[in-house]
Amino acid sequence: MGQAPNTAAPRMGPEHRHWPRIPLWLAASVRSGLAQHNAKLLNVSRGGALIETATPLASGTHVRVDCGALQASGRVVWSSDGQAGVKFADVLCETLVCQQQSRSEAAARLRDYSSRGSRAMRAG
């Protein structure tokens, strides 16, 4: 019997990318075939995204990423340790990418505010 295929691919450095990656931390949904996975959107660019799922996605898998207004189809180009790089089938508009960045920053502020509030309540 042969070995399981290696789904990891070398990660491209920033010098090989067409668009800059925007770091995020947003809940997302990823659909592959009939399966739907809860995911974290860790970064996004106009051409792709880094996602994290509990269930590994094989390289070559066609997926649909849904995260707020971002709804994009693409293909997994590498997968390793629960993370996957997705290349979008169509280039996203810059406004949509910026909206995701704003959503992520607002969510981070809310998490920070909530954690400070819960610490103050425990201390009080």
Protein Blocks (a to p, Z undefined) as FASTA:
>chain_A
ZZdddfbdcdddfklpfbdcddddddddddehjbccddddfbdcfkbccdddfbdcdehi
acdddehjbccddddfbdeehiacdddfbdcdfklmmmmmmmmmmmmmmmmmmmmmmmmm
mmZZ
